[in-house]
Amino acid sequence: MFLRSLIICSYLAIIYFASIQLPSLKMVFYPTLGAFSFLFIHRQGHIKDTGRIIIGAIVAATLGSLFYTIDSGVLSFFATAMITLSLIKLFRCNAAPILAVSLIPFFAHPVTIWMLPASVMASLAGLALTLWFIGKLEQLTWISRMDQALMRWKSWIAGTGSSTPIAGITEETRH
């Protein structure tokens, strides 16, 4: 898990750096990308769910961009939120960042209607490829041993490595 977090945070930092250096890539980085990263880390084995969430995010970004292009006012914002929430419920995409992505145009003010959907697609595809790469790395024996060693080192540094139960509670007494 530590290795996943390290690689995902590196991906986020690279995307952020690129968006700072090139103004045209500003829409590639959005804070919701961090929420998608956390969500995907915990749904690593569920490729079907991940794909559905990515498609939902692209549709929501397109919807938000379309409504923002039509009108940038409160009614358009409200319609975007209501329709996006309805679609999330209808397709059972239990992922809150999808709603957040649909509202980005109202705060980032994109110049063109296609910029946000293209940015969401590119960044989430990159995230999915990064997670696929992590999955392949974790299959290597020496990488999994290194990840376990890093976890032990991290818990030793944080002082959480002791196995003494807190207040005498053990797994047996909890049940």
PyMOL CGO cylinders between C-alpha atoms (Angstrom):
from pymol import cmd
from pymol.cgo import CYLINDER

trace = [
    CYLINDER, 0.00, 0.00, 0.00, 2.90, 2.35, 0.71, 0.3, 1, 1, 1, 1, 1, 1,
    CYLINDER, 2.90, 2.35, 0.71, 4.29, 1.77, -2.77, 0.3, 1, 1, 1, 1, 1, 1,
    CYLINDER, 4.29, 1.77, -2.77, 0.89, 2.55, -4.32, 0.3, 1, 1, 1, 1, 1, 1,
    CYLINDER, 0.89, 2.55, -4.32, 0.65, 5.77, -2.34, 0.3, 1, 1, 1, 1, 1, 1,
    CYLINDER, 0.65, 5.77, -2.34, 4.19, 6.77, -3.29, 0.3, 1, 1, 1, 1, 1, 1,
    CYLINDER, 4.19, 6.77, -3.29, 3.62, 6.22, -7.01, 0.3, 1, 1, 1, 1, 1, 1,
    CYLINDER, 3.62, 6.22, -7.01, 0.16, 7.85, -7.03, 0.3, 1, 1, 1, 1, 1, 1,
    CYLINDER, 0.16, 7.85, -7.03, 1.47, 10.93, -5.20, 0.3, 1, 1, 1, 1, 1, 1,
    CYLINDER, 1.47, 10.93, -5.20, 4.32, 11.10, -7.71, 0.3, 1, 1, 1, 1, 1, 1,
    CYLINDER, 4.32, 11.10, -7.71, 1.79, 10.97, -10.56, 0.3, 1, 1, 1, 1, 1, 1,
    CYLINDER, 1.79, 10.97, -10.56, -0.23, 13.77, -8.97, 0.3, 1, 1, 1, 1, 1, 1,
    CYLINDER, -0.23, 13.77, -8.97, 2.91, 15.87, -8.49, 0.3, 1, 1, 1, 1, 1, 1,
    CYLINDER, 2.91, 15.87, -8.49, 3.95, 15.37, -12.14, 0.3, 1, 1, 1, 1, 1, 1,
    CYLINDER, 3.95, 15.37, -12.14, 0.48, 16.34, -13.39, 0.3, 1, 1, 1, 1, 1, 1,
    CYLINDER, 0.48, 16.34, -13.39, 0.47, 19.39, -11.12, 0.3, 1, 1, 1, 1, 1, 1,
    CYLINDER, 0.47, 19.39, -11.12, 3.97, 20.41, -12.27, 0.3, 1, 1, 1, 1, 1, 1,
    CYLINDER, 3.97, 20.41, -12.27, 2.94, 20.07, -15.93, 0.3, 1, 1, 1, 1, 1, 1,
    CYLINDER, 2.94, 20.07, -15.93, -0.18, 22.15, -15.36, 0.3, 1, 1, 1, 1, 1, 1,
    CYLINDER, -0.18, 22.15, -15.36, 1.89, 24.93, -13.75, 0.3, 1, 1, 1, 1, 1, 1,
    CYLINDER, 1.89, 24.93, -13.75, 4.52, 24.97, -16.50, 0.3, 1, 1, 1, 1, 1, 1,
    CYLINDER, 4.52, 24.97, -16.50, 2.12, 24.95, -19.46, 0.3, 1, 1, 1, 1, 1, 1,
    CYLINDER, 2.12, 24.95, -19.46, -0.97, 27.15, -19.08, 0.3, 1, 1, 1, 1, 1, 1,
    CYLINDER, -0.97, 27.15, -19.08, -2.77, 25.12, -21.75, 0.3, 1, 1, 1, 1, 1, 1,
    CYLINDER, -2.77, 25.12, -21.75, -2.62, 22.10, -19.40, 0.3, 1, 1, 1, 1, 1, 1,
    CYLINDER, -2.62, 22.10, -19.40, -4.22, 23.99, -16.51, 0.3, 1, 1, 1, 1, 1, 1,
    CYLINDER, -4.22, 23.99, -16.51, -7.40, 21.93, -16.79, 0.3, 1, 1, 1, 1, 1, 1,
    CYLINDER, -7.40, 21.93, -16.79, -5.50, 18.64, -16.63, 0.3, 1, 1, 1, 1, 1, 1,
    CYLINDER, -5.50, 18.64, -16.63, -4.88, 19.10, -12.93, 0.3, 1, 1, 1, 1, 1, 1,
    CYLINDER, -4.88, 19.10, -12.93, -7.82, 19.52, -10.64, 0.3, 1, 1, 1, 1, 1, 1,
    CYLINDER, -7.82, 19.52, -10.64, -8.00, 18.75, -6.91, 0.3, 1, 1, 1, 1, 1, 1,
    CYLINDER, -8.00, 18.75, -6.91, -10.63, 16.09, -7.55, 0.3, 1, 1, 1, 1, 1, 1,
    CYLINDER, -10.63, 16.09, -7.55, -7.91, 14.03, -9.24, 0.3, 1, 1, 1, 1, 1, 1,
    CYLINDER, -7.91, 14.03, -9.24, -6.58, 13.34, -5.74, 0.3, 1, 1, 1, 1, 1, 1,
    CYLINDER, -6.58, 13.34, -5.74, -10.00, 12.05, -4.69, 0.3, 1, 1, 1, 1, 1, 1,
    CYLINDER, -10.00, 12.05, -4.69, -10.16, 9.80, -7.75, 0.3, 1, 1, 1, 1, 1, 1,
    CYLINDER, -10.16, 9.80, -7.75, -6.68, 8.51, -6.88, 0.3, 1, 1, 1, 1, 1, 1,
    CYLINDER, -6.68, 8.51, -6.88, -7.72, 7.59, -3.36, 0.3, 1, 1, 1, 1, 1, 1,
    CYLINDER, -7.72, 7.59, -3.36, -10.90, 5.95, -4.66, 0.3, 1, 1, 1, 1, 1, 1,
    CYLINDER, -10.90, 5.95, -4.66, -9.05, 3.93, -7.29, 0.3, 1, 1, 1, 1, 1, 1,
    CYLINDER, -9.05, 3.93, -7.29, -6.34, 2.79, -4.88, 0.3, 1, 1, 1, 1, 1, 1,
    CYLINDER, -6.34, 2.79, -4.88, -9.00, 1.14, -2.76, 0.3, 1, 1, 1, 1, 1, 1,
    CYLINDER, -9.00, 1.14, -2.76, -10.81, -0.35, -5.76, 0.3, 1, 1, 1, 1, 1, 1,
    CYLINDER, -10.81, -0.35, -5.76, -7.67, -1.71, -7.36, 0.3, 1, 1, 1, 1, 1, 1,
    CYLINDER, -7.67, -1.71, -7.36, -9.09, -5.13, -8.25, 0.3, 1, 1, 1, 1, 1, 1,
    CYLINDER, -9.09, -5.13, -8.25, -12.37, -3.80, -9.64, 0.3, 1, 1, 1, 1, 1, 1,
    CYLINDER, -12.37, -3.80, -9.64, -11.49, -2.84, -13.23, 0.3, 1, 1, 1, 1, 1, 1,
    CYLINDER, -11.49, -2.84, -13.23, -15.16, -2.74, -14.26, 0.3, 1, 1, 1, 1, 1, 1,
    CYLINDER, -15.16, -2.74, -14.26, -15.98, -0.22, -11.50, 0.3, 1, 1, 1, 1, 1, 1,
    CYLINDER, -15.98, -0.22, -11.50, -12.94, 1.88, -12.34, 0.3, 1, 1, 1, 1, 1, 1,
    CYLINDER, -12.94, 1.88, -12.34, -13.90, 2.00, -16.02, 0.3, 1, 1, 1, 1, 1, 1,
    CYLINDER, -13.90, 2.00, -16.02, -17.49, 2.94, -15.17, 0.3, 1, 1, 1, 1, 1, 1,
    CYLINDER, -17.49, 2.94, -15.17, -16.30, 5.72, -12.87, 0.3, 1, 1, 1, 1, 1, 1,
    CYLINDER, -16.30, 5.72, -12.87, -13.95, 7.09, -15.56, 0.3, 1, 1, 1, 1, 1, 1,
    CYLINDER, -13.95, 7.09, -15.56, -16.74, 7.08, -18.14, 0.3, 1, 1, 1, 1, 1, 1,
    CYLINDER, -16.74, 7.08, -18.14, -19.07, 8.71, -15.61, 0.3, 1, 1, 1, 1, 1, 1,
    CYLINDER, -19.07, 8.71, -15.61, -16.50, 11.43, -14.91, 0.3, 1, 1, 1, 1, 1, 1,
    CYLINDER, -16.50, 11.43, -14.91, -16.05, 12.16, -18.62, 0.3, 1, 1, 1, 1, 1, 1,
    CYLINDER, -16.05, 12.16, -18.62, -19.82, 12.32, -19.15, 0.3, 1, 1, 1, 1, 1, 1,
    CYLINDER, -19.82, 12.32, -19.15, -20.21, 14.57, -16.08, 0.3, 1, 1, 1, 1, 1, 1,
    CYLINDER, -20.21, 14.57, -16.08, -17.40, 16.87, -17.24, 0.3, 1, 1, 1, 1, 1, 1,
    CYLINDER, -17.40, 16.87, -17.24, -19.01, 17.09, -20.67, 0.3, 1, 1, 1, 1, 1, 1,
    CYLINDER, -19.01, 17.09, -20.67, -22.39, 17.83, -19.09, 0.3, 1, 1, 1, 1, 1, 1,
    CYLINDER, -22.39, 17.83, -19.09, -20.90, 20.52, -16.84, 0.3, 1, 1, 1, 1, 1, 1,
    CYLINDER, -20.90, 20.52, -16.84, -19.03, 22.11, -19.75, 0.3, 1, 1, 1, 1, 1, 1,
    CYLINDER, -19.03, 22.11, -19.75, -22.16, 22.09, -21.91, 0.3, 1, 1, 1, 1, 1, 1,
    CYLINDER, -22.16, 22.09, -21.91, -24.32, 23.70, -19.23, 0.3, 1, 1, 1, 1, 1, 1,
    CYLINDER, -24.32, 23.70, -19.23, -21.59, 26.24, -18.44, 0.3, 1, 1, 1, 1, 1, 1,
    CYLINDER, -21.59, 26.24, -18.44, -21.31, 27.14, -22.13, 0.3, 1, 1, 1, 1, 1, 1,
    CYLINDER, -21.31, 27.14, -22.13, -25.08, 27.65, -22.36, 0.3, 1, 1, 1, 1, 1, 1,
    CYLINDER, -25.08, 27.65, -22.36, -25.22, 29.79, -19.23, 0.3, 1, 1, 1, 1, 1, 1,
    CYLINDER, -25.22, 29.79, -19.23, -22.75, 30.33, -16.41, 0.3, 1, 1, 1, 1, 1, 1,
    CYLINDER, -22.75, 30.33, -16.41, -25.42, 31.26, -13.87, 0.3, 1, 1, 1, 1, 1, 1,
    CYLINDER, -25.42, 31.26, -13.87, -26.90, 29.64, -10.80, 0.3, 1, 1, 1, 1, 1, 1,
    CYLINDER, -26.90, 29.64, -10.80, -29.71, 27.83, -12.66, 0.3, 1, 1, 1, 1, 1, 1,
    CYLINDER, -29.71, 27.83, -12.66, -27.22, 26.15, -14.97, 0.3, 1, 1, 1, 1, 1, 1,
    CYLINDER, -27.22, 26.15, -14.97, -25.07, 25.19, -11.96, 0.3, 1, 1, 1, 1, 1, 1,
    CYLINDER, -25.07, 25.19, -11.96, -28.14, 23.75, -10.21, 0.3, 1, 1, 1, 1, 1, 1,
    CYLINDER, -28.14, 23.75, -10.21, -29.23, 21.81, -13.33, 0.3, 1, 1, 1, 1, 1, 1,
    CYLINDER, -29.23, 21.81, -13.33, -25.71, 20.40, -13.73, 0.3, 1, 1, 1, 1, 1, 1,
    CYLINDER, -25.71, 20.40, -13.73, -25.63, 19.22, -10.11, 0.3, 1, 1, 1, 1, 1, 1,
    CYLINDER, -25.63, 19.22, -10.11, -29.14, 17.70, -10.23, 0.3, 1, 1, 1, 1, 1, 1,
    CYLINDER, -29.14, 17.70, -10.23, -28.64, 15.87, -13.52, 0.3, 1, 1, 1, 1, 1, 1,
    CYLINDER, -28.64, 15.87, -13.52, -25.21, 14.59, -12.49, 0.3, 1, 1, 1, 1, 1, 1,
    CYLINDER, -25.21, 14.59, -12.49, -26.51, 13.30, -9.16, 0.3, 1, 1, 1, 1, 1, 1,
    CYLINDER, -26.51, 13.30, -9.16, -29.43, 11.63, -10.95, 0.3, 1, 1, 1, 1, 1, 1,
    CYLINDER, -29.43, 11.63, -10.95, -27.05, 9.92, -13.38, 0.3, 1, 1, 1, 1, 1, 1,
    CYLINDER, -27.05, 9.92, -13.38, -24.78, 8.79, -10.52, 0.3, 1, 1, 1, 1, 1, 1,
    CYLINDER, -24.78, 8.79, -10.52, -27.77, 7.18, -8.80, 0.3, 1, 1, 1, 1, 1, 1,
    CYLINDER, -27.77, 7.18, -8.80, -29.18, 5.73, -12.03, 0.3, 1, 1, 1, 1, 1, 1,
    CYLINDER, -29.18, 5.73, -12.03, -25.93, 4.04, -13.03, 0.3, 1, 1, 1, 1, 1, 1,
    CYLINDER, -25.93, 4.04, -13.03, -24.87, 3.25, -9.45, 0.3, 1, 1, 1, 1, 1, 1,
    CYLINDER, -24.87, 3.25, -9.45, -21.48, 4.91, -9.80, 0.3, 1, 1, 1, 1, 1, 1,
    CYLINDER, -21.48, 4.91, -9.80, -20.85, 5.32, -6.09, 0.3, 1, 1, 1, 1, 1, 1,
    CYLINDER, -20.85, 5.32, -6.09, -18.16, 7.97, -6.57, 0.3, 1, 1, 1, 1, 1, 1,
    CYLINDER, -18.16, 7.97, -6.57, -18.58, 11.49, -5.22, 0.3, 1, 1, 1, 1, 1, 1,
    CYLINDER, -18.58, 11.49, -5.22, -15.71, 12.96, -7.29, 0.3, 1, 1, 1, 1, 1, 1,
    CYLINDER, -15.71, 12.96, -7.29, -17.91, 12.58, -10.38, 0.3, 1, 1, 1, 1, 1, 1,
    CYLINDER, -17.91, 12.58, -10.38, -20.17, 15.37, -9.11, 0.3, 1, 1, 1, 1, 1, 1,
    CYLINDER, -20.17, 15.37, -9.11, -17.17, 17.54, -8.31, 0.3, 1, 1, 1, 1, 1, 1,
    CYLINDER, -17.17, 17.54, -8.31, -15.79, 17.12, -11.84, 0.3, 1, 1, 1, 1, 1, 1,
    CYLINDER, -15.79, 17.12, -11.84, -19.09, 18.24, -13.37, 0.3, 1, 1, 1, 1, 1, 1,
    CYLINDER, -19.09, 18.24, -13.37, -18.90, 21.52, -11.44, 0.3, 1, 1, 1, 1, 1, 1,
    CYLINDER, -18.90, 21.52, -11.44, -15.32, 22.42, -12.37, 0.3, 1, 1, 1, 1, 1, 1,
    CYLINDER, -15.32, 22.42, -12.37, -16.27, 24.66, -15.34, 0.3, 1, 1, 1, 1, 1, 1,
    CYLINDER, -16.27, 24.66, -15.34, -18.21, 26.98, -13.04, 0.3, 1, 1, 1, 1, 1, 1,
    CYLINDER, -18.21, 26.98, -13.04, -15.03, 27.67, -11.06, 0.3, 1, 1, 1, 1, 1, 1,
    CYLINDER, -15.03, 27.67, -11.06, -12.24, 27.25, -13.64, 0.3, 1, 1, 1, 1, 1, 1,
    CYLINDER, -12.24, 27.25, -13.64, -13.98, 29.03, -16.55, 0.3, 1, 1, 1, 1, 1, 1,
    CYLINDER, -13.98, 29.03, -16.55, -12.63, 26.99, -19.48, 0.3, 1, 1, 1, 1, 1, 1,
    CYLINDER, -12.63, 26.99, -19.48, -12.18, 28.76, -22.80, 0.3, 1, 1, 1, 1, 1, 1,
    CYLINDER, -12.18, 28.76, -22.80, -13.54, 25.91, -24.93, 0.3, 1, 1, 1, 1, 1, 1,
    CYLINDER, -13.54, 25.91, -24.93, -16.31, 23.41, -24.27, 0.3, 1, 1, 1, 1, 1, 1,
    CYLINDER, -16.31, 23.41, -24.27, -14.13, 20.36, -24.94, 0.3, 1, 1, 1, 1, 1, 1,
    CYLINDER, -14.13, 20.36, -24.94, -11.13, 21.32, -22.76, 0.3, 1, 1, 1, 1, 1, 1,
    CYLINDER, -11.13, 21.32, -22.76, -12.45, 19.92, -19.46, 0.3, 1, 1, 1, 1, 1, 1,
    CYLINDER, -12.45, 19.92, -19.46, -13.77, 16.59, -20.82, 0.3, 1, 1, 1, 1, 1, 1,
    CYLINDER, -13.77, 16.59, -20.82, -10.48, 16.08, -22.70, 0.3, 1, 1, 1, 1, 1, 1,
    CYLINDER, -10.48, 16.08, -22.70, -8.48, 16.94, -19.58, 0.3, 1, 1, 1, 1, 1, 1,
    CYLINDER, -8.48, 16.94, -19.58, -10.54, 14.60, -17.40, 0.3, 1, 1, 1, 1, 1, 1,
    CYLINDER, -10.54, 14.60, -17.40, -10.18, 11.79, -19.92, 0.3, 1, 1, 1, 1, 1, 1,
    CYLINDER, -10.18, 11.79, -19.92, -6.42, 12.29, -20.25, 0.3, 1, 1, 1, 1, 1, 1,
    CYLINDER, -6.42, 12.29, -20.25, -5.72, 12.57, -16.52, 0.3, 1, 1, 1, 1, 1, 1,
    CYLINDER, -5.72, 12.57, -16.52, -7.96, 9.64, -15.51, 0.3, 1, 1, 1, 1, 1, 1,
    CYLINDER, -7.96, 9.64, -15.51, -6.57, 7.48, -18.31, 0.3, 1, 1, 1, 1, 1, 1,
    CYLINDER, -6.57, 7.48, -18.31, -3.09, 8.30, -17.03, 0.3, 1, 1, 1, 1, 1, 1,
    CYLINDER, -3.09, 8.30, -17.03, -4.21, 7.43, -13.52, 0.3, 1, 1, 1, 1, 1, 1,
    CYLINDER, -4.21, 7.43, -13.52, -5.67, 4.11, -14.70, 0.3, 1, 1, 1, 1, 1, 1,
    CYLINDER, -5.67, 4.11, -14.70, -2.42, 3.29, -16.53, 0.3, 1, 1, 1, 1, 1, 1,
    CYLINDER, -2.42, 3.29, -16.53, -0.43, 4.22, -13.42, 0.3, 1, 1, 1, 1, 1, 1,
    CYLINDER, -0.43, 4.22, -13.42, -2.58, 1.88, -11.31, 0.3, 1, 1, 1, 1, 1, 1,
    CYLINDER, -2.58, 1.88, -11.31, -2.19, -0.88, -13.90, 0.3, 1, 1, 1, 1, 1, 1,
    CYLINDER, -2.19, -0.88, -13.90, 1.59, -0.37, -13.73, 0.3, 1, 1, 1, 1, 1, 1,
    CYLINDER, 1.59, -0.37, -13.73, 1.47, -0.54, -9.93, 0.3, 1, 1, 1, 1, 1, 1,
    CYLINDER, 1.47, -0.54, -9.93, -0.47, -3.80, -10.15, 0.3, 1, 1, 1, 1, 1, 1,
    CYLINDER, -0.47, -3.80, -10.15, 2.20, -5.27, -12.40, 0.3, 1, 1, 1, 1, 1, 1,
    CYLINDER, 2.20, -5.27, -12.40, 4.96, -4.07, -10.06, 0.3, 1, 1, 1, 1, 1, 1,
    CYLINDER, 4.96, -4.07, -10.06, 3.22, -5.59, -7.03, 0.3, 1, 1, 1, 1, 1, 1,
    CYLINDER, 3.22, -5.59, -7.03, 3.28, -8.99, -8.73, 0.3, 1, 1, 1, 1, 1, 1,
    CYLINDER, 3.28, -8.99, -8.73, 7.07, -8.98, -8.53, 0.3, 1, 1, 1, 1, 1, 1,
    CYLINDER, 7.07, -8.98, -8.53, 8.25, -10.74, -5.38, 0.3, 1, 1, 1, 1, 1, 1,
    CYLINDER, 8.25, -10.74, -5.38, 11.08, -8.37, -4.56, 0.3, 1, 1, 1, 1, 1, 1,
    CYLINDER, 11.08, -8.37, -4.56, 8.79, -5.35, -4.92, 0.3, 1, 1, 1, 1, 1, 1,
    CYLINDER, 8.79, -5.35, -4.92, 6.23, -6.80, -2.50, 0.3, 1, 1, 1, 1, 1, 1,
    CYLINDER, 6.23, -6.80, -2.50, 9.03, -7.52, 0.01, 0.3, 1, 1, 1, 1, 1, 1,
    CYLINDER, 9.03, -7.52, 0.01, 10.32, -3.97, -0.41, 0.3, 1, 1, 1, 1, 1, 1,
    CYLINDER, 10.32, -3.97, -0.41, 6.79, -2.59, 0.14, 0.3, 1, 1, 1, 1, 1, 1,
    CYLINDER, 6.79, -2.59, 0.14, 6.46, -4.61, 3.36, 0.3, 1, 1, 1, 1, 1, 1,
    CYLINDER, 6.46, -4.61, 3.36, 9.87, -3.38, 4.53, 0.3, 1, 1, 1, 1, 1, 1,
    CYLINDER, 9.87, -3.38, 4.53, 8.88, 0.23, 3.78, 0.3, 1, 1, 1, 1, 1, 1,
    CYLINDER, 8.88, 0.23, 3.78, 5.65, -0.26, 5.77, 0.3, 1, 1, 1, 1, 1, 1,
    CYLINDER, 5.65, -0.26, 5.77, 7.63, -1.63, 8.76, 0.3, 1, 1, 1, 1, 1, 1,
    CYLINDER, 7.63, -1.63, 8.76, 10.12, 1.24, 8.48, 0.3, 1, 1, 1, 1, 1, 1,
    CYLINDER, 10.12, 1.24, 8.48, 7.28, 3.77, 8.29, 0.3, 1, 1, 1, 1, 1, 1,
    CYLINDER, 7.28, 3.77, 8.29, 5.53, 2.31, 11.36, 0.3, 1, 1, 1, 1, 1, 1,
    CYLINDER, 5.53, 2.31, 11.36, 8.84, 2.26, 13.27, 0.3, 1, 1, 1, 1, 1, 1,
    CYLINDER, 8.84, 2.26, 13.27, 9.44, 5.94, 12.41, 0.3, 1, 1, 1, 1, 1, 1,
    CYLINDER, 9.44, 5.94, 12.41, 5.87, 6.86, 13.38, 0.3, 1, 1, 1, 1, 1, 1,
    CYLINDER, 5.87, 6.86, 13.38, 6.10, 4.84, 16.58, 0.3, 1, 1, 1, 1, 1, 1,
    CYLINDER, 6.10, 4.84, 16.58, 3.11, 2.67, 15.70, 0.3, 1, 1, 1, 1, 1, 1,
    CYLINDER, 3.11, 2.67, 15.70, 5.01, -0.53, 15.30, 0.3, 1, 1, 1, 1, 1, 1,
    CYLINDER, 5.01, -0.53, 15.30, 4.33, -1.99, 18.73, 0.3, 1, 1, 1, 1, 1, 1,
    CYLINDER, 4.33, -1.99, 18.73, 2.00, -4.95, 18.91, 0.3, 1, 1, 1, 1, 1, 1,
    CYLINDER, 2.00, -4.95, 18.91, 0.89, -4.23, 22.49, 0.3, 1, 1, 1, 1, 1, 1,
    CYLINDER, 0.89, -4.23, 22.49, -2.89, -3.84, 22.58, 0.3, 1, 1, 1, 1, 1, 1,
    CYLINDER, -2.89, -3.84, 22.58, -4.24, -0.51, 23.75, 0.3, 1, 1, 1, 1, 1, 1,
    CYLINDER, -4.24, -0.51, 23.75, -5.99, -0.68, 27.15, 0.3, 1, 1, 1, 1, 1, 1,
    CYLINDER, -5.99, -0.68, 27.15, -5.80, -4.46, 27.18, 0.3, 1, 1, 1, 1, 1, 1,
    CYLINDER, -5.80, -4.46, 27.18, -8.24, -4.91, 24.30, 0.3, 1, 1, 1, 1, 1, 1,
    CYLINDER, -8.24, -4.91, 24.30, -7.39, -7.76, 21.99, 0.3, 1, 1, 1, 1, 1, 1,
    CYLINDER, -7.39, -7.76, 21.99, -9.19, -9.22, 19.01, 0.3, 1, 1, 1, 1, 1, 1,
    CYLINDER, -9.19, -9.22, 19.01, -10.54, -12.02, 21.19, 0.3, 1, 1, 1, 1, 1, 1,
    CYLINDER, -10.54, -12.02, 21.19, -12.10, -9.64, 23.74, 0.3, 1, 1, 1, 1, 1, 1,
    CYLINDER, -12.10, -9.64, 23.74, -13.73, -7.47, 21.09, 0.3, 1, 1, 1, 1, 1, 1,
    CYLINDER, -13.73, -7.47, 21.09, -16.02, -10.24, 19.89, 0.3, 1, 1, 1, 1, 1, 1,
]
cmd.load_cgo(trace, "trace")
